């Protein structure tokens, strides 16, 4: 292990470009500049993909004059030449997005973005499907664009079939298929309505399951697997979207914990809608359709079916022609099952998949009823990135070396006892996209002093070309402002149990030894996240440190990335162990040199907003102030899959839900509180904050509040972000959490 670390470190210079360490910032960093265009993080591409033949890298790049608008670009790795394939402004109709598309974007956390937000390569590598402003286009590599739809209705979830013969999309909740050879459009489903849809992922699938698709093409283009979603039994929540100039009332189907979910069925059909059969997913409709994967020979799909209590995940083989299903194997847990996208069906009939059955997410191979471990250890696989079946080589990302990093590894999966080979350098954070052959990889790398870089690698991890070097030098937008002397320190500290060690990140200002610094503790704390990683330390962090603040984060128990035993203490007890560990981190922090223990504020959004409330309630006086954004205050107000995943059914566990709520103990909050919420939030409904506010007002418990008209769960935008940060910092200053003058 030690030797591999040294070798990887020696290779780092060859793989990753480093910022100029001797430079000092020439211009002061301001809030206005942080959120203005061009982005200080440089070219930060989204949706990076390789063409089917591996000759082009495509990506969505934001515009220099508008950080929230994205266009489609192509880069030739052989020459480094970059060109815009589709200009979103030239193609844009300016049409307002439908409410359905707005909500889809919100689910994907891209609700603030404009222009092109996704695209899909055709199988022949000669064209790219581009949805824009509710219509669908097909762009060729020479810049020509063919419009496939031109309607007042919105086309959702446009997809190119695997064989490249068809394009499918959903309009008016029905699935349509376009034959690209003839241009003929055909509606292939029927019976949709306000509560019934075909071919779309339902709310829970998008928001919590990580499944954003509702139809899947067979590799040979001869069949489509299509969901039918019936939301008629789902509870209706009246949601007011309060904007600056009007209020719109929505009757939203929102499945609160303990209430009915949508009924999701799966059908298989021909491209023209004929030959439709219903997949046998079992006799119990109250399950989750978690994943759908076609076998390479198109004979069947592998369906992952998750039980409502999320303690069992079944892998079913569903015949493409009959819909008959066979149970291949199952994963079970006495706690909860964490879903993944790791299933890879191979041409030989075997399946690569990941499981936490050992206590850590590791890789396995199912072959003819036999399951064989491929990896093992007290570390966690992040994802299966690709398989080179010809070479018997499997690529995956994992935190094998340290819990705060994600590296790319290769494994010869057909060789018994083969050990993973690390392909990316230590000290970095890596995301990977591979081509279908598993021979080329696009690697997105960052580390504290370097924003995301994208490079093309071969199967041995050798860098073949830069796609986006993004080095902070020369005319890079961050170069005049970047301060390389500001560096985070990572380490571990004892948890509340005195035994478990927790990762932390601490960033201190330069003058802390002379003037003890106030601290902003940033917390999320929720079980579907990992607070402490070694990714890029952004401009906002640098701004705060340059203005005299220290920054601190600690990764509490209950979070992912450390195995099931690390998560289990949060089971049916949200707001318990996470709070205890954050307070243990606070006690450690206050003893550190250069820290002013009387000036520590805590800030968080969403689950982090909930954590701020629970921390202030649990330890009055421990923090000097709290900033809580869009908090969940009652878990029975939040959705089924997420809440029941960790808390169980509220109809059976009322006491646990009452204890986890932030509302019963609100009168214990004695420290200054700044509460924020978007008035159009359809994820954490505004009711969470209004119930808390009403109770605190009745108790005469003081707090400050700021609401954002028209904003959803993410409150962002160049001007709004500046306004919000100014308001937050002024609140801290009013309450004594500010650097000494």
Protein Blocks (a to p, Z undefined) as FASTA:
>chain_A
ZZmmmmmmmmmmmmpccddfkbccfbdcdfklmmmccdfklpadehiacdfklpaccddd
ddfklmkbccdddddfknopacdfbdfklmpgoiacdfklmmmmmmnopmmpghjfbdcd
dfklpaccddeehiacdddfkopacdfbdcfbdcehiacdfkopaccddeehiacdddfk
nopacdfbehiafkbcehiacfklmmmnopabfbdcdfklpaccdddddfklpccddddd
ddfkbccddddddddehiacdddddddddfkopaiacddebjblbbcdfbccddfklpac
cdddddfklpaccdddddfklopacdfbdcddfkbccddfkbccdfkopacdddfknopa
cddddeehiacdfbgcjdddfbdfbdcfknopacddddflbmkbccdddddfkbghiacd
dfbdehiacdddddfkopaccdddddfklccddddddfkopafbdfblopaehjbfklmm
ocfkbccdddddddfkomaccdddddddfklmmmccddddddekpakbcfbacbdcdfkl
mmmmmnopacdddddehiahiajklmmmmgopghilmmmmmmmmmmmmmmpghiafklcc
cddehjlmmmmmmmmmmmghkagbdcdehiafbfklpcfklmmmmnopfklmmmmmmmmp
mklmmmmpmbdcdddddfkbckbgfklmmmmmmmmmmnopacdddddehiafbdcdjklm
mmmmmmmmmmmmmnopacdZZ
